[in-house]
């Protein structure tokens, strides 16, 4: 041994021993795994063998060994005992720590048991060196081997250090509480190893005892908002006491039946949809049954290794081992029945009080009394968590403070009313006192002795009810009541915050979880204890204030005050969990009906304004100068009002709604609350009505899809329709609303669904298709039910002659080519016009967004449109009326066709040219306008002219109106690059006989337009700065590029040590970064998650708002204007710019010291639980390897609804690919192949 010790001197100190998980061991008899019946037989034989040896029947035990061919101890266990007997400590330690031969590894009960066994061996090794007077070897063992293993337990280190000062073996034996004799050490090791190695003493007796005490297992409850996540029901009688272990891994519950149950608590991370939650799992680990009377006193040691228990009829205090569940020691209180005991922070002493006028300070290791105070009747005891002070409730009328270190005491509070119990906050700042007769709780600040607040509402007549502080910083107070409810108050102002149901009888005690501070457990006379739920991402996201966050965490419901309301809520939750839930059907039915009604009202408003305009024009004279002034002023005035809606109400209401929806589903907008807000709904609705009623050539389908998406989003926030734990990226309801908006515009349910998918989604879940179809079907149903809307369809029903497959199919193909070229020209002209407008705006120094730029832009296009449309009467006709005229299988009948020429063909050509020009003008304008309606009209005009020309040059079988229908479908399909437009026309016209010519012509138009230019929606999206949602690259180009060639360097990396000041600096420096990766450290760069910019800004704003100093900390110059606005939203919930905030407590957020921006970021799960000021973490951001091609990168981004993907190598962050920048780089390098 000395040689090995000399070798150790030359090496650096070894690291702390690691405890790997125990591998499955072979059977005890040395053979390979027997079959299950044989294995079960051997197990029972070993149990009987152990019991026979314990009872002294050695001969019977030997006979059983021979007959059953089993052994009490495994070969590895025998080897360990031989090594211990021969003092070969290093070899024995290898068996326990499993660092030697894998074939000879000892299986321990748990990692904690392996640590305890290793500690026993090292301590005996240390003591042997001391007994042999080898002090250097003893010191090295103590410093290099024992200390790394004993870091969590300072009491063990202190005790061993004291052994160095002992003079002889007798003094060492007195000072140590560890096994001293070899047989004691052997027995202790037998308790720590797995039963596979040796059956522990009394195992069969404990099994019999457990069978006698067996009760049904804990019943798991679903995670119900505002109620509870789990109900534990293993006690036979009322539960009187609860205590969480300091590490939060165990819950002890004591019952009036004398039993104490140790529950093992496991927190499991689980991703639901796009939301990360923590799921609670509990398991009854030990049932401790040794008290003669009821058990009502529990106390965990600071290191969570031991539990003290006692009862209201007993003077005995029992010390239980957490791992084995065995009683290690018993303490006999000298004063009689124990009323309360508490551990001191040092971990080796505890105090106990008695109703027989004594307070005792115990040495737990020595099982001796260190000091005793007598003369006062002790009813309750609490220990200050940070010093040696003990608060003792004396006789119910006074509270005294005992100083354990100086063995002194002094009066703290004296009251006239009876006090029943005390509770101290985890920070040691506040003391909670329960006054019985007044039925109130009082919070006292310990430092000053002043009353913080009083809490009323509980019923306490017969029983002692133990309250607690809730939240990581004790900002809430919770208490049970004799009416079966749990009352929660705000600590600082005493306002009642919640009344929680869940128990059917008296709630005796409420305790807070030491780690997950928003979780609490309560015990009742209904033989249960329950655990309250914690916040989720949805709770954090919906909260707009501190009070709202607390309310969402508690899940308050007005209907929960009565039995009928609770039944309704439970039924609703059950319905939500069903596949194809009835709640979803109800939502879709209401949404479809609203779309139909809203669309009808919308058309009515526009029609009324147009009739008013026509009436005014006719009064002034059709083509008079006064009529021209009125026409121009009408167009300009309505255009200015429309653009003012976007500027003063909501900028998100500008443009076509299709690119907006495409960006929303692609993850461009991190905060859907702006794009889908009620303000945007108002601005979009008014703006669309005004722009449609002006003389501008605009459509309504795109804006109406946005309107319906907003309505669907706002409906989804109603409690009955809320989808919890889905996260922000769950837009299935909004996708159904988009389809419903297209249907409400065209009256085409199936085509509307397909069109909505084609123009807005890169990735679509087919399993959700039924939602869009059901919603659109109800929209059409309501349209047909309302009688006055029968004529309010986009197209009149057509009755063309059937189509026979002949040479005329080539005429339709040619029409598709012509319309494809026309649509490509339309898109190209839009790009040219955009450049011209940019130069004009630059010349007038209007390059930055402003109201002046808006007015200049809109007034210019309105004046141009008015000048073109007024002289030509044919240009004044609304698009819907013109489409029905062109689709009618008759001669063109409007008098405007012959205004300038007797030839209607000449007027039709003029109409096509002018319509093309004025339809381009509003593209990209800062007002609410669509493009689909004008595309329909232009396509119908081109098709009609094409058909009329064919009728003169060649006698086709189909009428010119047929070609008008095909032209309209082809022009719209080619400009938007969608094929679902053809389906829309089939449903609207009812001409399924023309499916072949329409589809062939649309495909030809799609092909031609795709070669010439991107779709008009791609162009509008790029103008809006959303290049990442453009579809103008195909798989062939992207699959030839590798991720590592297009990744960019990550400009900033966050860690768990990042401070708020650093985060603010990162936001100000990297203003274009939308995501910030979270790594383990800046050197290793192991990707652990990601922070969204919006979530980071909200978290910082909430932090600064809650923790502002006397002067407005939110006015920090480093804080951006956006964060200051978010701070104002938190501070001024009612939108009144007041300088102060109501004194509202914050769940889990009131630190012990005033925090500053130098504090570290408070991250949400998986790092910490959600608080109001937490910053949510995306624990699995989209990531690919460096050799993955760009097509798969973009596919992953579209599935995840992200605009960037991280590039990793073996989990370490290498770079990031921004979809926008990668597409821009590709455009510069290659000629894009746009058709796909």
ABEGO torsion letter per residue (X at the ends): XAAAAAAAAABBBBBBBBBBBBBBBBBAAGBBBBBAAAAAAAAAAAAAAAAAAAAGBAAAAAAAAAAAGBBABBAAAAAAAAAAAAGBAAAAAAAAAGABBAABBBBBABAAAAAAAAAAAAAAAAAAAAAAGBAAAAAAAAAAAAAAAAAABAAAAAAAAAAAABABAAAAAAABABBABAAAAAAAAAAABBAAABBBBGAAAAAAAAAAABBBBBBBBBBBBGBBABBBBABABBBABBBBBAAGABBBBBBAAGBBBBBBBBBBBBBBEABBBBBBBBBBABBBBABABBBABBBBBAAGABBBBBBAABABBBBBBAAAGBBABBBBBAAEBBABBBBBAAGABBBBBBAAGBBBBBBAAAGBBABBBBGBBBABBBBBAABABBBBBBGGABBBBBBAAAGBBBBABBBABBBABBBBBAAGABBBBBBAAAGBBBBBBAAAGBBABBBBGBBBAABBBBBBBBEAAGABBBBBBAAGBBBBBBAAAGBBABBBBGBABBBABBBBBAABAABBBBBBAAGBBBBBBBBBAAAAAABABAAAAAAAAAGBBAAAABAAAAAAAAAAAAAAABBGBAAAAAAAAAAAAAAAAAAAAAAAAAAAAAAAAAAAAAAAEAABAAAAAAAAAAAAAAAAAAAAAAAAABAAABEBAAAAAAAAAAGABABAAAAABAAAAAAAAAAAAAAAABABBBBAAAAAAAAAAAAAAAAAABAAABBBGAEAABAAAAAAAAAAAAAAAAGBAAAAAAAAAAAABABBBAAAAAAAAAAAAAAAAAAAABAAAAABBABBBBBBBBBBBBAAAAAAAAAAAAAAAAAAAAAAAAAAAAAAAAAAAAAAGAABBBAAAAAAAAAAAAAAAAAAAAABAAAABBAAAAAAAAABBBBBABAAAAAABABAAAAAAAAAAAAAAAAAAABGBBBBBBAAAAAAAAAAAAAAAAAAAAAAABBBABBAAAAAAAAAAAAAAAAAGBAAAAAAAAAAAGBAAAAAAAAAAAAAAAAAAAAABBBAAAAAAAAAGBAAABAABBAAAAAABBAAAABBBBABBBBAABBAAAAAAAAAABAABABBBBBABAAAGBBAEBBBAAAAAAAAAAAAAAABBABBAAABAABBAAAAAAAAAAABAAGBBBABBBBBBBBGBBBABBBBAABBBBBBOAABBBBAABBBBBABBBBBBAABBAAAAAAAAAAAGBABBBBBBGGBBABBBBAAAAAAAAAAABBBBABX
